[in-house]
């Protein structure tokens, strides 16, 4: 009886070790809203000057992958590994298959042009590596992806695609 208990305990411990070894970016969340891609390195020399900078060229594309559900972004939160965050405070509706580009800098949000500005001229995404988190209004995680410039961006153009 003792041998069977030890073997069962060892098997359970091995399963827990295997589960904890799965990296965060490999997790797949049951959410219609997912990260489509990220322009983490804005083209040109980085400048966060609001009037002449290029923070608006840094953006995160979030897409509604549902075939039938409309998603209102109000209350969704986007964060990075350092804790920088943006909360969608206004209603912005994504029809099935629709997307929005969350851009840095200042500008006019537009459902028609599929754009929301963070109204912040500081860069949010690191040029070398970062982790992107998207949270539902309930606080549960909708999606997460990590990247490294050397490992994730094969063509080194500053843009990475997820969820084709």
URRA-V376957 format. One line per field, one symbol per residue. psi: psi as a letter, one per 40 degrees, with the letter a starting at -180 (. if undefined). A space follows every 50 residues. Layout:
psi: ???
//
This chain:
psi: dddddddddddddddddddeehideeihigidhihdihgdhhiahhhfhd deafdeehihhhiheieehhhheheihhiideehihhheihhhhiheiii hhiiaiahihddefihiefheiidhiediihhhhiideeihdihiiiidd ddgdefeehhhig.
//
